[in-house]
């Protein structure tokens, strides 16, 4: 039974690792990142609704007088 020749394994594995590294670097470099994500404001000004300007009372059905 012939012996397995492993003399080229090192260069094959190293070239594969280098190729994967370069491919990932190229893929990552094409990705667009936001320039400054902290500059965006997420707060909105509060707008008063008509029902917030005056006092209202909510009656539950159980507290209404019996008919």
N, C-alpha and C positions, 0 to 999 in steps of 0.2 A: 504494500500500500504506500503510495508516495506521500511525502511530507508536505504539509501546507506551507507555502511560501508567504511569509509575513513581512518581507523586507519593504514592501511598498505601503503597508498599512499606515505608517506614521505620516507620510506625506499626503496620503489620501484623507486621513482624518483631519490633519492640520489645514489642508486646503478647503475642506468642507466647513470647518469652523470659521475660517476667514471669510468665505463666501456668505455664510449666514450672517456674520457680523456686518458685513458691508450692505447686505440686502436690508437688514433691520435699520441700519443707519440711514439709508436712502429713504426708507419708508417713513421713518420718524421725521426726517428733515422736511418732507413735503407736507407735514401736518401744520395747519395754521392755529397758533395759540392766540388767545386774546392778549392785547398789549398790557392792559391794567384792569384786572377784574374788580378791584376794590373801588374804582371810581364810580361805578354805577350806583345810583340811589334806588332803594327799594321801597322807601316810604312814600305814601300818597297823601295828599292833603285831605283832611277830614271834612266831608260835606254834611251839613246838618239837613236832616230830612224834616218834613213838616211835623211828623209825629214826635220828633225829638225836641221840638221847641216848646211844646206845652205838656203839662202833666196829664197823664191819662191813667185810668184805673181799669184793670181787667177783672171782670167778675167771673168766678168759676160757676159752672152750672149748679153745683150743690149749695152755693150761698145765695142763690136767687130765691125770692119769696115763692111760697107754694101757690099754685093757682087753683 
